[in-house]
């Protein structure tokens, strides 16, 4: 009787308990391999034209240009290159209106006082920039002397007053020039030919 009771209980528990489904059959599928990283292709970018290519020709005359607007002068630089000496004014935004004028002597008006200053050399170039200042932004020297350069002997700031910046360039000899602007950063470049006068 006891065996019958155990058998009935087993059947009863089996009937009341959960039913188990057979193991699911897993069919392997073709694996595409490891996932590749998402490819992001940058749009083509035309590199900026470096200074020194497609430059204007030298001319034995004055020059002018720039854009309407106000800018701050950041720094002034000079450099000796093959065939020319270079003077550069760098700005914090687009180069404002400017003039570059040749003159027979290296004597320049100095500030608003009406006094004059004589720079190294025998002739000169006056660089004037309108609607500009360097009062709070300019770093570096305001008198750059290079007696070893062929043409550009001295570059000196002669005025920073009421929105006008002037730099005098003292030249060892009269020189033809080219003046142009570059962007990113904004620069006014004045090249002085070492081969023509």
Helices and strands as residue ranges (DSSP letters): H 2-16, E 63-65, E 71-81, E 84-91, E 98-103, E 107-110, G 111-113, E 115-118, E 123-130, E 132-133, E 143-145, E 152-161, E 164-171, E 177-182, E 186-193
